[in-house]
């Protein structure tokens, strides 16, 4: 009898260990140095926030934010548009194809800007998630928006534009459009986030439900801290219900990008903190923890010529995978008065 109890104990113990070992995604020494083909710049524009998908044409399609440099870097909140570029490789080089979305104008929730896109393919359609904002009932002109951009955070309009930011989605049957926007935002702040819902990240779980991460301000917090919340829906276009438990609430983070790993049967998400790119994981999409490899990259990148790029800002991580294998880590870089996208090739993903 005693031997039987011991045997059952060891079976349970090793089963538990096996389940824990499912978090086997590692990138140690697999990020390759970046060449000029892995850098995407647009003359006269700031580029920011990328999302990659492979099209039925066998090519790779990039959706990203951009705005004219004449509006200053703060113009992301007033003049950003979502553009579409194409490449034969997910690591570039990329060629601009078209501008897909802009602010729709007054009386729309996304009247001002279209920013920070994520492109997904669900149930036979393409879903382009993005954020927009508006100035409510306040009358304004293009001159007012330019003045807001050139002034930045201290402009009175900023105090209206920032909290009015929301996440929405546009749907199409083709990556070339036409895109149909929703008349209302996809989700409002509640639970572990307040003020705004921005920077969407979404994927479908094995249960057939859709899991959406959005960023907002941390409630009851005097410091400037942003939380990440998870919302769940039976449809990629909602309605979504925000869960009470935050995805990340113990530090200030931004720009989550999420995917479901069918091989490891768990969700992963990459994010940026102030001095590193991190990764978290979840088995059920609701309960998140630090992954076994928590810190993916410091705020620097190795270049193919042997030098090191140390940017002023390194944000908006997006991990592109194909057939369950990570291929590219895309990042947004700001260095001086330039901002551009880089695509870090992943040599070969290994398990521990």
C-alpha positions as CSV (number, residue, x, y, z in Angstrom):
1,X,0.0,0.0,0.0
2,X,2.8,2.4,1.0
3,X,4.6,1.6,-2.3
4,X,1.5,2.4,-4.2
5,X,1.1,5.8,-2.6
6,X,4.7,6.6,-3.3
7,X,4.3,5.6,-7.0
8,X,1.2,7.8,-7.3
9,X,3.1,10.7,-5.7
10,X,5.9,10.4,-8.2
11,X,3.5,10.2,-11.1
12,X,1.7,13.4,-10.0
13,X,5.0,15.1,-9.3
14,X,6.5,14.4,-12.8
15,X,3.2,15.2,-14.5
16,X,3.2,18.6,-12.7
17,X,6.8,19.1,-13.7
18,X,6.0,18.2,-17.3
19,X,3.2,20.7,-17.4
20,X,5.5,23.4,-16.0
21,X,8.1,22.6,-18.7
22,X,5.7,23.5,-21.4
23,X,7.1,27.1,-21.3
24,X,10.0,26.1,-23.5
25,X,10.3,29.1,-25.8
26,X,13.8,30.6,-25.7
27,X,15.7,33.0,-27.9
28,X,19.1,32.9,-26.3
29,X,21.7,33.9,-28.9
30,X,19.2,33.5,-31.8
31,X,18.7,37.2,-32.7
32,X,20.9,37.9,-35.7
33,X,22.7,41.3,-36.3
34,X,20.6,43.6,-38.4
35,X,21.7,44.7,-41.9
36,X,20.5,47.7,-44.0
37,X,17.8,45.4,-45.5
38,X,16.4,45.0,-42.0
39,X,15.9,48.7,-41.5
40,X,12.8,50.4,-42.9
41,X,12.9,54.2,-43.1
42,X,10.6,56.6,-45.0
43,X,12.0,60.0,-46.1
44,X,10.1,62.8,-44.6
45,X,8.2,60.6,-42.2
46,X,8.5,59.0,-38.8
47,X,7.7,55.3,-38.9
48,X,6.4,53.5,-35.9
49,X,4.5,50.4,-34.7
50,X,4.7,47.4,-37.1
51,X,2.6,44.3,-37.7
52,X,3.4,41.5,-40.3
53,X,1.2,39.0,-42.0
54,X,1.8,36.6,-44.9
55,X,-0.6,37.1,-47.8
56,X,-2.2,34.6,-50.2
57,X,0.2,36.0,-52.8
58,X,3.1,34.5,-50.9
59,X,4.4,37.9,-50.0
60,X,4.7,39.6,-46.6
61,X,2.5,42.5,-45.8
62,X,3.5,45.1,-43.2
63,X,1.0,47.5,-41.6
64,X,2.6,50.3,-39.7
65,X,2.1,53.9,-38.4
66,X,3.7,56.9,-40.0
67,X,3.3,60.7,-39.9
68,X,5.1,63.6,-41.5
69,X,8.2,64.9,-39.8
70,X,7.0,68.5,-40.2
71,X,4.5,67.8,-37.3
72,X,7.3,66.8,-34.9
73,X,7.5,63.4,-33.2
74,X,4.5,64.4,-31.1
75,X,2.5,64.3,-34.3
76,X,1.7,60.7,-33.6
77,X,-1.3,61.8,-31.6
78,X,-2.6,64.2,-34.2
79,X,-1.5,63.1,-37.7
80,X,-0.6,59.4,-37.6
81,X,-1.9,57.2,-40.5
82,X,-1.6,53.5,-41.1
83,X,0.3,52.5,-44.1
84,X,0.9,49.2,-46.0
85,X,4.2,47.9,-47.3
86,X,5.2,44.6,-49.0
87,X,8.3,42.4,-49.0
88,X,9.4,39.0,-50.2
89,X,10.8,38.4,-46.7
90,X,9.4,39.1,-43.2
91,X,12.8,40.7,-42.4
92,X,12.7,43.1,-45.3
93,X,13.5,45.1,-47.4
94,X,10.1,46.7,-47.4
95,X,8.4,48.9,-50.1
96,X,5.6,51.2,-49.4
97,X,2.4,50.2,-51.1
98,X,-0.4,52.5,-49.9
99,X,-2.0,54.4,-47.0
100,X,-4.8,52.3,-45.6
101,X,-6.4,54.3,-42.8
102,X,-6.4,58.0,-41.6
103,X,-8.4,59.9,-39.1
104,X,-12.0,60.0,-40.3
105,X,-12.7,63.5,-39.3
106,X,-15.1,65.2,-36.9
107,X,-18.0,63.3,-35.2
108,X,-16.1,60.0,-35.4
109,X,-14.5,58.2,-32.4
110,X,-11.4,57.9,-34.6
111,X,-11.7,61.3,-36.1
112,X,-8.1,62.2,-35.4
113,X,-5.3,59.7,-36.3
114,X,-5.1,56.0,-37.0
115,X,-2.2,54.5,-35.1
116,X,-0.5,51.4,-33.7
117,X,-2.0,48.7,-36.0
118,X,-2.2,44.9,-35.6
119,X,-3.2,42.8,-38.6
120,X,-4.8,39.4,-38.1
121,X,-6.6,36.8,-40.2
122,X,-9.6,35.2,-38.5
123,X,-12.4,33.1,-39.9
124,X,-11.7,34.0,-43.6
125,X,-11.4,37.8,-43.1
126,X,-8.6,40.3,-42.3
127,X,-8.9,42.3,-39.1
128,X,-6.9,45.5,-38.7
129,X,-6.9,46.6,-35.1
130,X,-5.8,50.2,-34.4
131,X,-6.3,53.2,-32.1
132,X,-7.7,56.6,-32.8
133,X,-8.9,59.6,-30.9
134,X,-11.0,62.8,-31.1
135,X,-11.5,66.2,-29.5
136,X,-15.1,65.5,-28.4
137,X,-17.5,68.4,-29.1
138,X,-14.6,71.0,-29.2
139,X,-14.4,72.8,-32.5
140,X,-10.9,72.7,-34.1
141,X,-9.1,73.3,-37.3
142,X,-6.1,71.7,-39.0
143,X,-4.1,74.6,-37.7
144,X,-5.1,73.7,-34.1
145,X,-3.9,70.1,-34.6
146,X,-0.6,71.2,-36.0
147,X,-0.1,73.6,-33.1
148,X,-1.0,70.7,-30.7
149,X,1.6,68.5,-32.3
150,X,4.4,71.1,-32.3
151,X,3.7,72.0,-28.6
152,X,3.4,68.4,-27.3
153,X,2.2,67.3,-23.9
154,X,1.7,70.8,-22.5
155,X,-0.9,71.8,-25.1
156,X,-4.5,71.9,-23.6
157,X,-5.8,69.7,-26.5
158,X,-3.4,66.9,-25.3
159,X,-5.5,66.6,-22.1
160,X,-8.6,65.8,-24.3
161,X,-6.9,63.8,-27.0
162,X,-5.1,61.4,-24.7
163,X,-8.0,60.2,-22.6
164,X,-10.2,59.9,-25.7
165,X,-8.0,57.3,-27.3
166,X,-9.7,54.0,-27.9
167,X,-9.1,50.7,-29.7
168,X,-11.1,49.8,-32.8
169,X,-11.1,47.4,-35.7
170,X,-11.5,47.6,-39.5
171,X,-12.4,44.5,-41.5
172,X,-11.7,43.4,-45.1
173,X,-11.8,40.3,-47.3
174,X,-8.5,41.2,-48.9
175,X,-5.3,42.7,-47.6
176,X,-5.8,45.3,-50.3
177,X,-9.2,46.3,-48.9
178,X,-11.6,47.9,-49.0
179,X,-11.6,48.3,-45.2
180,X,-14.9,48.6,-43.3
181,X,-14.6,50.4,-39.9
182,X,-16.8,50.0,-36.9
183,X,-18.8,53.0,-35.9
184,X,-17.9,52.5,-32.2
185,X,-14.7,51.7,-30.4
186,X,-14.1,48.0,-29.7
187,X,-13.7,48.3,-25.9
188,X,-14.0,50.8,-23.0
189,X,-11.7,51.0,-20.0
190,X,-12.8,49.1,-16.9
191,X,-11.4,46.7,-14.2
192,X,-7.6,47.0,-14.0
193,X,-7.4,49.9,-16.5
194,X,-8.9,53.4,-16.6
195,X,-8.8,56.5,-18.8
196,X,-8.1,54.9,-22.3
197,X,-7.8,51.6,-24.2
198,X,-4.9,51.5,-26.6
199,X,-2.2,49.4,-28.3
200,X,-4.3,46.2,-29.0
201,X,-2.8,42.7,-29.2
202,X,-5.1,39.8,-30.0
203,X,-5.1,36.1,-30.9
204,X,-7.5,33.1,-30.9
205,X,-7.1,30.5,-28.2
206,X,-7.6,26.7,-28.5
207,X,-11.1,27.2,-26.9
208,X,-12.2,29.2,-30.0
209,X,-12.4,32.5,-28.0
210,X,-10.5,35.7,-28.8
211,X,-8.2,37.2,-26.2
212,X,-7.4,40.9,-26.5
213,X,-4.8,42.8,-24.5
214,X,-5.2,46.6,-24.2
215,X,-3.3,49.2,-22.3
216,X,-4.7,51.8,-20.0
217,X,-3.8,53.8,-16.8
218,X,-3.6,52.0,-13.5
219,X,-6.5,52.9,-11.3
220,X,-6.0,54.6,-8.0
221,X,-2.4,55.4,-8.8
222,X,-0.8,58.8,-8.3
223,X,2.3,57.9,-10.4
224,X,2.2,57.6,-14.2
225,X,1.8,53.8,-14.4
226,X,0.1,52.0,-17.3
227,X,-1.5,48.6,-16.8
228,X,-2.2,45.8,-19.3
229,X,-5.7,44.2,-19.3
230,X,-7.1,41.1,-20.9
231,X,-10.5,41.0,-22.5
232,X,-12.3,38.0,-23.9
233,X,-14.9,37.6,-26.7
234,X,-16.5,34.9,-28.8
235,X,-15.9,37.1,-31.9
236,X,-12.9,39.0,-33.2
237,X,-15.1,42.1,-33.5
238,X,-16.5,41.9,-30.0
239,X,-18.1,42.5,-27.7
240,X,-15.1,42.1,-25.4
241,X,-15.3,41.8,-21.6
242,X,-12.3,43.0,-19.6
243,X,-11.3,40.6,-16.9
244,X,-10.6,41.9,-13.4
245,X,-7.1,40.4,-13.2
246,X,-4.5,42.5,-15.0
247,X,-1.9,41.0,-17.4
248,X,0.8,43.3,-16.0
249,X,0.3,45.7,-13.1
250,X,3.6,45.6,-11.1
251,X,5.6,47.9,-13.4
252,X,5.1,50.5,-16.1
253,X,5.0,48.8,-19.5
254,X,3.7,49.4,-23.0
255,X,3.1,47.9,-26.4
256,X,2.2,44.3,-25.9
257,X,2.2,42.0,-28.9
258,X,0.6,38.5,-28.3
259,X,0.3,35.2,-30.1
260,X,-0.9,31.7,-29.3
261,X,1.7,29.0,-29.7
262,X,-0.1,25.9,-30.9
263,X,2.9,23.6,-30.4
264,X,3.4,24.6,-26.8
265,X,-0.3,25.2,-26.2
266,X,0.1,28.5,-24.5
267,X,-0.1,32.2,-25.1
268,X,3.0,34.4,-25.3
269,X,3.4,38.2,-25.3
270,X,6.3,40.5,-25.8
271,X,6.3,44.0,-24.4
272,X,8.7,46.9,-23.8
273,X,9.7,48.3,-20.4
274,X,11.9,51.3,-20.0
275,X,15.2,49.5,-20.5
276,X,14.4,46.1,-22.0
277,X,12.1,44.0,-24.2
278,X,10.4,41.3,-22.1
279,X,8.2,38.3,-22.6
280,X,5.3,36.8,-20.5
281,X,3.2,33.7,-20.9
282,X,-0.2,32.2,-20.1
283,X,-1.7,28.8,-20.4
284,X,-5.3,30.0,-20.4
285,X,-5.1,33.6,-21.7
286,X,-6.3,35.0,-18.4
287,X,-3.6,34.3,-15.9
288,X,-0.2,35.7,-17.0
289,X,3.3,35.3,-15.5
290,X,6.9,36.0,-16.5
291,X,8.1,33.5,-19.1
292,X,11.2,31.4,-18.4
293,X,13.1,33.7,-20.6
294,X,11.7,37.0,-19.3
295,X,14.2,39.5,-20.7
296,X,14.7,39.1,-24.4
297,X,16.8,42.1,-25.3
298,X,18.4,45.1,-23.6
299,X,17.8,48.5,-25.2
300,X,20.5,48.0,-27.9
301,X,20.9,46.0,-31.1
302,X,23.8,44.4,-32.8
303,X,24.5,45.6,-36.4
304,X,25.9,43.5,-39.2
305,X,29.0,45.8,-39.5
306,X,30.0,44.8,-35.9
307,X,28.8,48.1,-34.3
308,X,26.0,48.4,-31.7
309,X,22.9,50.6,-32.1
310,X,21.9,52.3,-28.9
311,X,18.7,54.1,-29.6
312,X,16.9,56.8,-27.6
313,X,13.8,54.6,-27.6
314,X,13.2,51.0,-28.6
315,X,9.5,50.1,-28.4
316,X,6.6,48.4,-30.1
317,X,8.0,44.8,-30.2
318,X,6.1,42.5,-32.6
319,X,7.1,38.9,-33.0
320,X,6.3,37.3,-36.4
321,X,6.0,33.5,-36.5
322,X,5.3,31.2,-39.4
323,X,4.2,27.6,-39.1
324,X,4.7,27.9,-35.3
325,X,8.3,29.1,-35.7
326,X,9.4,32.6,-34.7
327,X,11.0,34.3,-37.7
328,X,11.4,38.0,-36.9
329,X,11.3,40.4,-34.0
330,X,10.2,43.8,-35.3
331,X,10.9,46.9,-33.2
332,X,10.4,50.7,-33.5
333,X,13.5,52.7,-33.0
334,X,13.9,56.4,-32.3
335,X,17.4,57.9,-32.6
336,X,17.8,61.6,-32.7
337,X,15.2,63.0,-35.1
338,X,14.7,59.8,-36.9
339,X,12.2,57.0,-36.1
340,X,12.1,53.8,-38.1
341,X,11.3,50.1,-38.0
342,X,13.9,47.3,-37.6
343,X,13.3,43.6,-38.2
344,X,15.7,41.4,-36.2
345,X,16.0,38.0,-38.0
346,X,15.7,35.0,-35.7
347,X,18.2,32.3,-36.7
348,X,16.6,29.3,-35.2
349,X,14.3,29.1,-32.2
350,X,15.5,26.4,-29.7
351,X,13.9,24.7,-26.8
352,X,15.8,24.4,-23.6
